[in-house]
Amino acid sequence: MNYPGPAGASTAVLGDFNSDGHVDIAVESNTNAVLAVLFGKANGTFQTAVDYVGVSGPVAMASGDFNDDGTTDLVSVTTASQAEVQLNECL
């Protein structure tokens, strides 16, 4: 199956970003600073992407619980050698 993401998609990472027990996909655009999240469904498919404000020039992403609150967060590294942490409460 194909799922549309943001134009210029450059990085992606998996995680359970809405804490529902299903794998989600976060995709960041290299051209328009959009972070699109495709939330996973129980049947293994994904919902239509939900767009959020991303970072400019992402080159890498990682997911993990960076603030020890029990939810999955995102970090993006940019072409300007900056890291931006997006805590789960922002999604």
N, C-alpha and C positions, 0 to 999 in steps of 0.2 A: 504494500500500500504506500501511496505517496501522500504526504501531508505538507501543505504549503506553509512556508515560514517567511521571515522578512526578506526583502530584496537585499542582496549582498551578504547573505548569511556567511559568517566566517568561522564561528566557533560554536560548539555545542557541548552540553554536559547533561548527565542524567542525575536525578534525585527525586525525592518525594517532597516537593515544594509546598503542597497543601496538606500534608500529614494525613492522607487518607489511606495509606498503605499500598498505593499504586505508584509505579515508576512514572515520572514526568520527564519531559525534555525541555531544556532551556536553550534557546538559540539566540546568538547576538549578531547583529548586522554590522558590517564594517563600513557601510555607506551612510546610514541614517540614524545611528544611535538608538536603535530599537532592540529591546530584549523581548523576545516572544517566548511564551511558555505554553507548551502543549500538555495539558493535564491528562494523565492516564485514566483509563476506564477499567472496570473490573474484568472486562472481556479481552483485555490486552490491546485495545485500540486507543486512539487519542482523540480528545476534543479539538475543536478548532482553536488555533493559536489565539492567546490573549496577549496583547501588546502592552509593554511597560516602557518607561524611559530607561534606556541603556547607557553605555559609555561610548565615547568617541574613540574609534580606532582599536577595538578589542583584538587581541592576538591569542589570548588563551583564557580559559575559564576553568574553575574548579568548584566543587560543591562539598560541603561539610558543615558541621555544627560549630561555627567559629566563636559563638558567644555562650556556649554551654547551656542553651535553653531547651534542648531536646528537639529542635526543629532544624531542617536543612537550610543553609544559607548559601549564597553564591559569592565568589570573588572573581573579578575580571582584571586581567593585566592588559594595559594599553600600549600602543606604539610609542607613547611618551614615557614609557617605563614607570607607569603609575599603577597601583593596585587599588581597586575600588571594591569594597565589601558591601554587598546588598543583603541585609539581614532579612530573614523570612517575614518579619512583620511588614516589610515593604511590598511583598507580593500579594 
